[in-house]
Amino acid sequence: MKSFMHCTPLMDVVLLACPCSVTGLSLHSTSVCAAYNGSLSDDIGDALQGVPNSVNLTQLDFSGLPITSDEYLQYGFLPEDMLISCTWNGEPCSASNFTVSQNPFYGNCFTINGDPKAPLSANRPGPSAGLVLELFADPYEGVGGELSTSSGVRMSLHEPGVKPFPDEDGFSLSTGFSTSIGVRQLEVQRLGSPYSNCTGQDANWQSLYPGYSYSRTACLQSCLAQSMFDTCGCVETFLVGKPICLNAKVNKVQADCVARVRESYRLDNLNCDSCYNPCIDRLYQSTLSLSAWPAFDYQYHFTQKLNAQNISARVNAPEVFREYFIRAEIYFEELNYQQIIQRPSYPVENLLADIGGQIGLWAGLSVLGFLELFDFVGQFLLILVGLKKVKMD
């Protein structure tokens, strides 16, 4: 997709990187998305029959199915269904700390630290100061077959208050493993007009996701959804007042229309040119490492913990005990962040200073030249006067 940034003529943009140490960082929002849980209604089950095997490895493409938002909540995994334990900066957290939203590709998503007005912060680096989750993810209760070719959850790290899009910028967590996710914060400060057309957080943009701050991804997704609604009369995600597009088995006309709009979006042929990069953009760069979990020697103690929460009874295949559980540690690797600041390579004040310097230089040379000429004429006249006196004598 093309870049929408442009620079004024004869002006370069210089990127400066500087580490900025801080005493505490507001931790990113973490969104976890999981597949469907339990049995689906008859109409949904019928729609799943004959779905072509064309989904990505970790993508549970639920778009195009006759599923309402309420059915997402009813049949999808919720925080209370999955959460075994949760700690933030060493303090316990619970399902009440998460907010639930829906994603057309991954089902229910629940987000912690999503409120920018009351952010949770970390005052030291390392896993003990971050978010630690232990999740129950029954691989035998999800929608399997051709819709889902892998088990686990999808996770996305993003700025608080920003709409999560795990299908665009998330990563997958596998069952049977503890995933350690070290995070570094990167802040990009872009120049506004006349150097670029970046957008502020208070930008007037056509958002179909009310209550969320501006992000270029949200703007592009809103543009795609609006174009799809204008062309096909439906959308792929849950938006107030707009019907859901159905798949080819249910409504082939809609499915073909959606495919055409998505192809136009892929080729950058939709009118989405007003979705600019934000002037201040905070990104989270992550490093992942894996280890088998729970370990064989730890399973007995872990089972006691599950018994206290009545979770052991939900393990239907003890021989593959590990495949039911996921552990994730999300933390800052260091309590500093990197800034990339755009600066003009030749600002206007430098141009004016150089012009003034040149004027001063040439004006000074002109004055000196005039004085030297005056002195030359005076010396010449004195010489002439002296010669006349010599002749008269």
For each residue, the residues with C-beta under 8 A, 3 or more apart:
1: 268
2: 268
3:
4: 197 273 275 276 277
5: 190 196 197 198 276 277
6: 196 197
7: 11 12 13 195 196
8: 11 194 195
9:
10: 346
11: 7 8 195 344 345 346
12: 7 344 345 346
13: 7 191 195 196 342 343 344 345
14: 342 343 344 345
15: 340 341 342
16: 339 340 341 343
17: 338 339 340
18: 338 339 341
19: 336 337 338 339
20: 336 337 338 339
21: 335 336
22: 25 335 336 337
23: 123 335
24: 121 122 123 335
25: 22 121 122 185 332 335 337
26: 119 120 121 160
27: 88 113 119 120 121 122 130 131 332
28: 113 157 158 159 160 183 185 284 330
29: 111 112 113 114 157 158 159 160 161 162 164
30: 111 112 113 131 155 156 157 330
31: 101 109 110 111 114 155 156 158 164 166 170
32: 82 109 110 111 133 135 153 154 155
33: 103 106 107 108 109 110 153 154 155 156 166 170
34: 37 76 77 82 106 107 108 137 142 153 154
35: 60 76 77 106 107 142 143 148 151
36: 40 60 62 75 76 77 107 141 142 143
37: 34 75 76 77 81 138 141 142
38: 75 141
39: 45 75
40: 36 44 45 48 75 143
41: 44 45 71 75
42: 45 46
43: 46 47 66
44: 40 41 47 48 65 66 67 71 75
45: 39 40 41 42 48 49
46: 42 43 49
47: 43 44 51 65 66 246 247 249 250
48: 40 44 45 51 65 143 145 147
49: 45 46 249
50: 249
51: 47 48 146 147 247 249
52: 146
53: 146
54:
55: 59 60 61 146 147 148 149
56: 59 61
57: 149 150
58: 149 150 152 154 172
59: 55 56 105 106 167
60: 35 36 55 105 106 107 142 143 147 148
61: 55 56 64 104 105 147
62: 36 65 67 104 105 106 107 143 147
63: 104 105 236 237 244 245 247
64: 61 236 245 246 247 248 250 255 258
65: 44 47 48 62 246 247 250
66: 43 44 47 244 246 250
67: 44 62 71 72 75 244
68: 71 72 244
69: 72 73 102 238
70: 73 74
71: 41 44 67 68 74 75
72: 67 68 69 75 76 102 107 108 238
73: 69 70 76 78 100 102 108
74: 70 71
75: 36 37 38 39 40 41 44 67 71 72
76: 34 35 36 37 72 73 102 107 108
77: 34 35 36 37 81 82 107 108 137
78: 73 81 82 95 100 108 110
79: 82 83 95 98 100 110
80: 83 95
81: 37 77 78 136
82: 32 34 77 78 79 135 136 137 153
83: 79 80 86 94 95 98 133 134 135 136
84: 134 135 136 305 306 309 311 325
85: 92 132 133 134 305
86: 83 92 93 94 97 112 131 132 133 134
87: 90 91 92 93 131 132
88: 27 91 93 97 112 113 120 130 131 132
89: 120 121 122 123 128 129 130
90: 87 128 129
91: 87 88
92: 85 86 87
93: 86 87 88 97 112 131
94: 83 86 97
95: 78 79 80 83 98 110
96:
97: 86 88 93 94 112
98: 79 83 95 110 111 112
99: 110 111 114
100: 73 78 79 108 109 110 111
101: 31 108 109 110 111 164
102: 69 72 73 76 107 108 109 237 238
103: 33 106 107 108 109 164 165 166 167 237
104: 61 62 63 236 237 238
105: 59 60 61 62 63 166 167
106: 33 34 35 59 60 62 103 109 154 166 167
107: 33 34 35 36 60 62 72 76 77 102 103
108: 33 34 72 73 76 77 78 100 101 102 103
109: 31 32 33 100 101 102 103 106 154 156 164 166
110: 31 32 33 78 79 95 98 99 100 101
111: 29 30 31 32 98 99 100 101 114 164
112: 29 30 86 88 93 97 98 120 131
113: 27 28 29 30 88 119 120 131 160
114: 29 31 99 111 160 161
115: 118 119 160 161
116: 119 159 160 161 213
117:
118: 115
119: 26 27 113 115 116 160
120: 26 27 88 89 112 113
121: 24 25 26 27 89
122: 24 25 27 89 125 129 130 331 332 335
123: 23 24 89 129 335
124: 128 129 335
125: 122 129 331 332 333 334 335
126: 129 130 331 332
127: 130 132 180 329 331
128: 89 90 124 331
129: 89 90 122 123 124 125 126 331 332
130: 27 88 89 122 126 127 183 329 330 331 332
131: 27 30 86 87 88 93 112 113 328 329 330 331
132: 85 86 87 88 127 327 328 329 330
133: 32 83 85 86 326 327 328 330
134: 83 84 85 86 325 326 327
135: 32 82 83 84 153 325 326 327 328
136: 81 82 83 84 311 314 324 325
137: 34 77 82 142 151 152 153 175 324 325 326
138: 37 141 142 314 316 324
139: 142 151 175 323 324
140: 316 317
141: 36 37 38 138
142: 34 35 36 37 60 137 138 139 148 151
143: 35 36 40 48 60 62 147 148
144: 147 148
145: 48 148
146: 51 52 53 55 149
147: 48 51 55 60 61 62 143 144
148: 35 55 60 142 143 144 145 151
149: 55 57 58 146
150: 57 58 172 174
151: 35 137 139 142 148 174 175 323
152: 58 137 172 173 174 175 326
153: 32 33 34 82 135 137 172 173 326
154: 32 33 34 58 106 109 166 167 170 171 172 173
155: 30 31 32 33 166 170 171 172 173 181 328
156: 30 31 33 109 164 165 166 169 170 171
157: 28 29 30 181 183 284 286 330
158: 28 29 31 162 164 169 215 284
159: 28 29 116 162 213 215 282 284
160: 26 28 29 113 114 115 116 119
161: 29 114 115 116 212 213
162: 29 158 159 212 213 215 218
163: 209 212 215 217 218 221
164: 29 31 101 103 109 111 156 158 170
165: 103 156 168 169 170 217 218 221
166: 31 33 103 105 106 109 154 155 156 169 170
167: 59 103 105 106 154 170
168: 165 217 221
169: 156 158 165 166 217
170: 31 33 154 155 156 164 165 166 167
171: 154 155 156 286 288
172: 58 150 152 153 154 155
173: 152 153 154 155 177 179 326 328
174: 150 151 152 177 179 290 326
175: 137 139 151 152 322 323 324 325 326
176: 292 293 322 323 325 326
177: 173 174 290 291 292 293 326 327
178: 290 291 292 293 327 328 329
179: 173 174 288 289 290 326 327 328 329
180: 127 288 289 290 291 329
181: 155 157 286 287 288 328 329 330 331
182: 286 287 288 289 331 332 333
183: 28 130 157 284 285 286 287 330 331 332 333
184: 284 285 286 287 332 333 334 337 338
185: 25 28 282 283 284 285 332 337 338
186: 282 283 284 285 337 338 340
187: 280 281 282 283 337 338 339 340
188: 280 281 282 283 339 340
189: 279 280 339 340 341 342
190: 5 196 198 277 278 279 280 281 342
191: 13 195 196 198 279 342 343 344
192: 195 196 197 198 200 279
193: 196 197
194: 8
195: 7 8 11 13 191 192 342 344
196: 5 6 7 13 190 191 192 193 276 277 342
197: 4 5 6 192 193 276
198: 5 190 191 192 276 277 278 279
199: 203 205 214 276 277 278 279
200: 192 203 214 278 279 280
201: 213 214 278 280
202:
203: 199 200 214
204:
205: 199 214 219 222 274 275
206: 222 223 226
207: 210 212 214 218 219 222
208: 221 222 225 226 239
209: 163 212 218 221 222
210: 207
211:
212: 161 162 163 207 209 215 218
213: 116 159 161 162 201
214: 199 200 201 203 205 207 218 219 278
215: 158 159 162 163 212 218 219 278
216: 219 220 275 276 277 278
217: 163 165 168 169 220 221
218: 162 163 165 207 209 212 214 215 221 222
219: 205 207 214 215 216 222 223 272 274 275
220: 216 217 223 224 272 275
221: 163 165 168 208 209 217 218 224 225 237
222: 205 206 207 208 209 218 219 225 226
223: 206 219 220 226 227 270 271 272 275
224: 220 221 227 228 261 262 265 270 272
225: 208 221 222 228 229 235 236 237 239 242
226: 206 208 222 223 229 230
227: 223 224 230 231 261 264 265 270 271 272
228: 224 225 231 232 234 235 236 245 257 258 261
229: 225 226 232 233 234 235 242
230: 226 227
231: 227 228 257 260 261
232: 228 229 245 254 257 258 261
233: 229 243 254
234: 228 229 242 243 244 245 246 254 258
235: 225 228 229 239 242 243 244 245
236: 63 64 104 225 228 244 245 258
237: 63 102 103 104 221 225 244
238: 69 72 102 104 244
239: 208 225 235 242
240:
241:
242: 225 229 234 235 239
243: 233 234 235
244: 63 66 67 68 234 235 236 237 238
245: 63 64 228 232 234 235 236 251 254 255 257 258
246: 47 64 65 66 234 250 251 254 255
247: 47 51 63 64 65 250 251 255
248: 64 251 252 255 256
249: 47 49 50 51 252
250: 47 64 65 66 246 247
251: 245 246 247 248 254 255
252: 248 249 255 256
253: 256 257
254: 232 233 234 245 246 251 257 258
255: 64 245 246 247 248 251 252 258 259
256: 248 252 253 259 260
257: 228 231 232 245 253 254 260 261
258: 64 228 232 234 236 245 254 255 261 262
259: 255 256 262 263
260: 231 256 257 263 264
261: 224 227 228 231 232 257 258 264 265 270
262: 224 258 259 265 266
263: 259 260 266 267
264: 227 260 261 267 269 270
265: 224 227 261 262 268 269 270 272
266: 262 263
267: 263 264
268: 1 2 265 272
269: 264 265
270: 223 224 227 261 264 265
271: 223 227
272: 219 220 223 224 227 265 268 275
273: 4
274: 205 219
275: 4 205 216 219 220 223 272
276: 4 5 196 197 198 199 216
277: 4 5 190 196 198 199 216 281
278: 190 198 199 200 201 214 215 216 281
279: 189 190 191 192 198 199 200
280: 187 188 189 190 200 201
281: 187 188 190 277 278
282: 159 185 186 187 188
283: 185 186 187 188
284: 28 157 158 159 183 184 185 186
285: 183 184 185 186
286: 157 171 181 182 183 184
287: 181 182 183 184 333
288: 171 179 180 181 182
289: 179 180 182
290: 174 177 178 179 180
291: 177 178 180
292: 176 177 178 295 322
293: 176 177 178 322 325 327
294: 298 299 302 321 322 325 327
295: 292 298 299
296: 299
297: 300
298: 294 295 301 302
299: 294 295 296 302 303 321
300: 297 303 304
301: 298 304 305
302: 294 298 299 305 306 325
303: 299 300 306 307 312
304: 300 301 307 308
305: 84 85 301 302 308 309
306: 84 302 303 309 311 312 315
307: 303 304 310 311 312
308: 304 305
309: 84 305 306
310: 307 313
311: 84 136 306 307 314 315
312: 303 306 307 315
313: 310
314: 136 138 311 324
315: 306 311 312 318 321 324
316: 138 140
317: 140 320 321 323
318: 315 321
319:
320: 317 323 324
321: 294 299 315 317 318 324 325
322: 175 176 292 293 294 325
323: 139 151 175 176 317 320
324: 136 137 138 139 175 314 315 320 321
325: 84 134 135 136 137 175 176 293 294 302 321 322
326: 133 134 135 137 152 153 173 174 175 176 177 179
327: 132 133 134 135 177 178 179 293 294
328: 131 132 133 135 155 173 178 179 181
329: 127 130 131 132 178 179 180 181
330: 28 30 130 131 132 133 157 181 183
331: 122 125 126 127 128 129 130 131 181 182 183
332: 25 27 122 125 126 129 130 182 183 184 185 335
333: 125 182 183 184 287
334: 125 184
335: 21 22 23 24 25 122 123 124 125 332
336: 19 20 21 22
337: 19 20 22 25 184 185 186 187
338: 17 18 19 20 184 185 186 187
339: 16 17 18 19 20 187 188 189
340: 15 16 17 186 187 188 189
341: 15 16 18 189
342: 13 14 15 189 190 191 195 196
343: 13 14 16 191 347
344: 11 12 13 14 191 195 347
345: 11 12 13 14
346: 10 11 12 350 351
347: 343 344 350 351
348: 351 352
349: 352 353
350: 346 347 353 354
351: 346 347 348 354 355
352: 348 349 355 356
353: 349 350 356 357
354: 350 351 357 358
355: 351 352 358 359
356: 352 353 359 360
357: 353 354 360 361
358: 354 355 361 362
359: 355 356 362 363
360: 356 357 363 364
361: 357 358 364 365
362: 358 359 365 366
363: 359 360 366 367
364: 360 361 367 368
365: 361 362 368 369
366: 362 363 369 370
367: 363 364 370 371
368: 364 365 371 372
369: 365 366 372 373
370: 366 367 373 374
371: 367 368 374 375
372: 368 369 375 376
373: 369 370 376 377
374: 370 371 377 378
375: 371 372 378 379
376: 372 373 379 380
377: 373 374 380 381
378: 374 375 381 382
379: 375 376 382 383
380: 376 377 383 384
381: 377 378 384 385
382: 378 379 385 386
383: 379 380 386 387
384: 380 381 387 388
385: 381 382 388 389
386: 382 383 389 390
387: 383 384 390 391
388: 384 385 391 392
389: 385 386 392 393
390: 386 387 393
391: 387 388
392: 388 389
393: 389 390
